[in-house]
Amino acid sequence: MTWVAPALLTLVITTVGLDRAQPWRDELATWSASTRSVGDLVRLAGTIDAATGPYYLLMHGWLALAGDSVIALRLPSVLAMTGAAALTAVLARRLVDARAGLLAGLLFAVLPGTSRYAQEARPYALATLLAVLATLLLAEALRRPGWGRWAWYAAVLAALGLTHLIALTLLAPHALAVLAAHRLGLTPTTDGPDRRRWRWVPAVLPALILVAPLVVIGRSQRGRQLNWVHLVRPDDLTALPGGLTQSSVVGGVLVGVALLGAARLGWRALLPGGAVLLPVLLLFAAGAVVPLWVPRYLLFVVPFACLLAGAALATAPLPGALALVAVAGLLGLPDQAALRRTHEWPRSAPIDYQGVARIVAAGQQPGDAVVYSPRHSWLFLDLGLEYHLRGERPRDALEVEGQARRGDLWAAECDRPAECLAGVPRVWLVVTGRHVDPVAAVPGAKGAALRDGFTVQRVWQRPGLTVALLSR
């Protein structure tokens, strides 16, 4: 039962302050997509977000049952991370021993990155769970071959690909494990390499077939979906441990101890070590050609680094090893506190959607309208206000076609703002950044219509946003 303590510790840590940080821009996108009809979800997948479409469909079913509160949005990720911690312990026990399993799972539980992505309504926690489960099922299928075990491996691998395309880079270390199974002690000596390959390849094919349409559609959407990502640089690689663990100090400690564990395991480190290095190197190589390098896309490698670290810690007496895990947890406490204040990155630049919503809710009157600038921004100003105000927000005077109808994450705006604002007595203007004169920050015809038709009555500053009340 080496998995019980890691699972319970992860559940406790990740539920502390679960709804304290307000949903950030990516979670607002999840909420917007997952609360649409299935038909609208299909339309969205064909326009901008095919790769995340299966996750949105899963969340669509979940939110229909649990509601769309902050806790409901994030609870699936909490449960996924709890499961990932438990399976990390089980996998480490299979590959090393029970003590290594316990320590690997506990170390994973105390990482700030575990809490960060457990408290986010995005697919990364689920992908982490499925990555560890697929690797565990591979080890079991190699150790005790049987069609049932290979079928389970194939099913989980397919779910992994549908959840997070980048996570299928795990096929590279899995292939190495299949080829070197004898040396790793994962298969009977009577089971030759050709026979293992004959079983593994058919198990991989369903995942590749299922994700192929997502890859094809996703390639055509990359320009819109990842237009904020740059080609990878060498310093991005060195910053990766801190990005994944959400703490540069804890990330450095994890890498150092994992290297010691790899040295201790020797050939047995091939599977967990490959599961860390190969996805990183493959995404780095791809990111040097096309903009793909986003550190959180590699979150699923963290449990394998913890497995290696657990193997190193297991060489020490248990009380001392547990003390080292506790030290790692203490080193991450400032980052644990910070991520519960905001999920924005950098954390020094939070976006207070909820604060703006409270200002508007307290002062709005019948007939009021709201205007956003910029409208087509990854900050999703309209979604932020809509989530916190729901049906109580002012009328969006410039919206001519909503996100769901467009099959997009952004609404279409009126191309003649002055005409669309005619007859509106008051406007709530929400703009990004800090502005003394927010109307002057609105470009084009929209700004001209506001300047010509309205005067500023009051301006409020909230972190990352400015809201102004304009009257005709």
N, C-alpha and C positions, 0 to 999 in steps of 0.2 A: 504493500500500500504506500509506496514511496510518492505517489502522485497526490495524496490527500492534502498534505501540508502545503505544497506549492499552489494547489488549486484554491484552498481556503484563503491563503495569504493574498493571492492575486485578487480574489473576489473582494476581500476586505479593502485592500488598498485602492483598487480601481473604482469602488463605489463611493469612496470618501469624496465629497464635493462634486458628485457626478453632474449636477445641474448648475454648478456655480458659474462656470464660464458660459457665456451665451453662445448659441450656435454661430459659427463663423461662416465665411463665404461658401466653402465647399459643402458644409452641412446644409446651408440654405438651398444649394443646388439639389442635394439629396432629397430634402423635404419637398421642394417644388416638383421634382420628377416623380417621386414616389406617391404623391397624393393625386396624380393624374389617373385617368382611366387607362386601361390596358391598351386601347387603341391609340391614345395620345402618347403613351410610352413607346409604342412601336414607331410612331411618327418621329419622336425625339431621337430614337436610336438611329434612324435613317438620316438625320440632319447633323447631329453634332456629337453624340455621346454613346456610340454603339458599344464600345468596350465596357462601359459601366452599366449597360442596359440590363443584363441578368441580375445584377445586384439591386438595381432600382425595382425590378419586378418582384424580387424577394421582399424588399422593404415595403412595397405596395401591399402585399398580403399581410405583413406584420403590422403595419400602421392601421390597416382596416380593423384589426383585432385589438390593438393596444392603444390606439390614439396617437397623436403627434406631439405630445409634450416633449420637453428636452430629455427627460429620463427615458421615455418610450423610444425616442430616436436613437439613443445611445446604448440602450440595454443589450441589443444583439451583439454589439462590439465588446461589451463587458463580458458577456458569456463566452464569446469566441476566444478572448484573451485568457479567460479562466481555463477553458479547455486546452488552449495552446500550452499553458504552463504545466497542466497535468500531463499532456502527451510528451512534452519535452522531458519530463522526469521519467516517463515510461521508456522513451526511446533511448535515453542515456543509460538506463538500467539494462536495456537489451544489448547495447553496444559496449558498455563499460562494466558498471556494477551498480548496486542499489545505492551506495553512498554517493556516487557521482550523479545518479539520477535525482536524488533528493536535493543536492546542492545546486545542480543545474536549474531545476525548477524554481527553487527559492531565489536564486540570483535573477532569473528572468522576471520573477514577481516584483522585485524591488527596483527594477530599472525605471527611470522616469518615462522613457519611451513607451514602456508597456502601458502605463497609465494614460499617456497622451493619446495613444491610438485606441485604447479601450474606451476612452471618453469621446470618441468621434464617430459620427454617423457616416462612415465611409467604408469601403470594402477591405481595408488593409488588415484589420484584426481577423476577419474571416479568412482572408488569404493566408495569414500566418498559421491559423489553426489547421487549414487544409494542407498546407505545405508540410507541417510536421506529421500530420496523420498519413499523408501519402508516403512519406519516407519510412514511417513505422510499418505501414502495410507492405512496402517493398521489402523491408528487412524480413518480415514474417513470411512473405511469399518465397523469398530465396531460401530461408531456413527450413521451411516446411512446405514444399511446393504442392499446389493443388489449384484446380480451376476456380474454386470458390474464393480463395485468397487473391488470386490474380484478378478476378472479377471485381472484388472490392477495391483493389488498387486502381483498376481502370476507372471505376465510377468516381472515386475521390479525385483522381487526376483530372478527369473531365470537369468536375465541379471547380477544381482549382483554376483551370484555364478559363472557365466562364466567369469566375469571380475576378481574376486578375491576370491578364495576358502575360505580363512580365514574369509572373511566378513560374511559368512553364520553362523558364531557363533552368529550373531544377532538373529537367530531363538530362542535362549534361552530366551532373554528378550521379544521377541515378544510373545512367548508362555505364559510367565508370564502375559503380558498385556491382552491376550485373557482370561486367567483364572480369572483375577482380574478386568475385564473391568467395572463391576458395581461399584466397590469401586473407580475406577479412573474416573468415570463419563463419560466413553467413549461409553456407549451403553444404549439403552432403557431398562427399568426394565422388560419389557415383553420378552426380548430376553435372554433365560436361558443359563447357561454354556454349556450344552450338544449341544445346537443348534449352539453356537459360535464355539465350537470345530469341529462340523460337517462341518462348512464352512471353517475354517482355515486349517485343515489338507489337504483337496484336493487342496487348493491354494499353499501349500508348496510342494506337490508331484512333480510338473513339474520341479522345481528347483533341487530337489534331484535326479530325474531321469537324467536330463541333465548333471549334474556335476559328476555323478557316474563314467563315463568312464575316466574323467580327474583325479579323485581321484585314480582310479586303476592304470592308467599309471603313474601318478605323484609319487605314492609310489615307483614304481620301479626306478624312476629317481632321487629320493631324494639324493642318495649317490653322484651323480654328481652335481646336482643343488645346494645343500646346504652343500657341503663338507667343507665350510669355517665357518659354524655355530657351536657353542658349546652348550652344555647343559646349560639350564638357571640357574642362581644363584640368591639368594635373592637380591643382590645389583642391579641386572638388573631391578627389579621391581621398586626400588626407583628412578632409573635413567630414567624411562619411560616418565614421563611428560616433562622433558627437551629434550628427544629425539624426541618426537612427535611435540613439539612446536618449536624445534630447538633453545631453549633458556632455560637454567636451571632457570633463574630468572622468566621469564614469565610463564614457566611451573609451578613453585611453586605458583605463584600468581593465576593462573587459577584453580589449585587444591583447594587452600584455599577458593576462592570465590565460587567455585562449591559446596563445602561442606556446606557453608552457605545457598546456594540456595536449596540444598537437604533438609536441616533442615526446611527451610521455607515451602517447598511444602508438606512435609509429605508423605502421600500415593501417591500423584500425582507425586512424584519423582521416582516412581517405574519403569516406562518405560524409561525415559532418564537416570536415575541412573543405571538401569540394563543394558542399552545399552553401558554404559561405563565399568562397573565392570565385567559383565559376560564374554564378549569376552576376556578381559585382563586375568581373572582368568583361563578361559578355555585354552587359548594359553600358559599361564604360566605352567599349569598342564601338558599339552602335551609336552612343551619344557623341562620339567624335565625328560622325558622318551626318547624322540627323539629330535634331533637338529632342532628346528622350530622357536625359539624365535628370531625374527628380529623386532625391534621396529616399523619400518615404516609399517609393515604388519597391525598394529593396528591404522593407521591414521584415519580410518573411525569412531572411537569413539570420536574424538575431537569435532565435532559439538554438540554432546550430552552433553559434559562437558561445552561447551559454553552456551547451553540452561540452564543448572542448574545455571551457573554463571549469566546469564541474569536475571533469576528469583530473585537472590539475589540483583543485582544492581537495579532492578525495584522498590525496596522498598525505594530507595533514590530519592530525587528530580531529575528531568531529567537533569538539567545542571550539578549537581554534579556527576551523573552516567556517563554522557558523558565525563566528565573530567577524571574519573577513567579509562574509555576505552582509552582515549588519553594517559594517563600515561602508561598503558600497552603497547601501541604502541611505546611510546618513550623508554621504557625499552628494547624493542626488536630491536631498530634501529641498534646497532652494529652488531647484528646477521643478520639483513636484508642486511646490506652492505657486510658482509662476504660471505653470500650465493650467492651473485651476482658476487663474484670474482671466486669462485670455488664451485662445487657440490661434490667434493671428501670429504671423511670422513676418518680421521680427516682433517679439513680444513687446518691444518698446513702442510699437505703432498699432495699438488696438483700435478696433472699429466698434463704436457703441451704438449699435442699432436700437437696442432696448431703451437707451437714454433718449434718443430722438423720438421713439414711439411714445414714450411717456409725456414728452413735451407736447406733441401733437394731440394726444388723447386728452390732455388737460385743457387745451385751449381751442379745440376745433368747434366750429359752429355749422349748422345746416347750410349747405350750398358751397362749402369750402372745397377746394381742389388741391391736389398735390402735384408737384413737378420735380423731376430728378435730373441732376447733371453731375457727371455724364450718365446717360441712360445705358449705353452698351459698354458696361464695365464689369470686370470680374468681381467687383465688390458687391454687385447685386443689391443696389440701394432699395429698389422696389420690393424685392423679396424679403429683405430685412424688415422693412416697415410692415409688409403684409403678414409676416409670421407673427410679429408681436401684437399687431392690432386686429388681425383677422378681418372680419366683416365691418369693423368699426373705423377703418381708415378712410380718409377723404377720397373723393372720386379722382381717379387718374385722368386729368383733363386731356392729356396729349396722347393717351394710348388709343390706337385704332385697331390693333390686333394683339390679343394676349399671347403669352408664351405657349400655352397648351395648343392653341389653334395653329400657331406657327410651327409647332414641332421644334421649339428652340428654348434656350434659357433666357432669352431677352424678348421683350414685347416690341412691337413696331410703333413708332410715334407718328403723329400728324406732321405732314410736311409744310403746313401753314399754321404755325403756332398761334399767331394773332387771332385767326378765325376760330380756332378750337378753344381759345381762352375767352372769347367774347361772352359776356353775360356772367362770368365768374366774379363774385364779389371779393373773395380772398383766396390767396394761394399760399400754401406751405411749400417752400423751396428747400430741397435737401441736396446739398452739394458735398463732394469729397474734399477733405482738407480743412484747414483753418482760414477763414476769410473775414475780414472786417466788413467788406462790401461783397456779399455772396452773389448778388445779381451781376456785378461786373465780371465775375468768374465764369458766367454762363456764356458760351460762344454762340455765334451764328444767329439765325432767325429766332431761335428760342430766347436767347438773351435779349435781342432787340424787342421782342414782344413783351417781355417782362419789364424792361426799362421804360418802354413807351406807355404801357398801360397801368403800371402799378408803382406804388411807393413802399419802401421798407418800413414796417412798423416796429419790428423787434428782431434781434439776432441772438441766437443761442449757440454756444460752442460746446460740442461734445467730443470726446476722443475720436479723432479720425474724420469727423463730420461737422458740418455747420448746417443749422436749420434756421430759416428766416420766415417770418410771417409778413406777407405782402398784402396790401389792400389797394383796391382800384382808386 
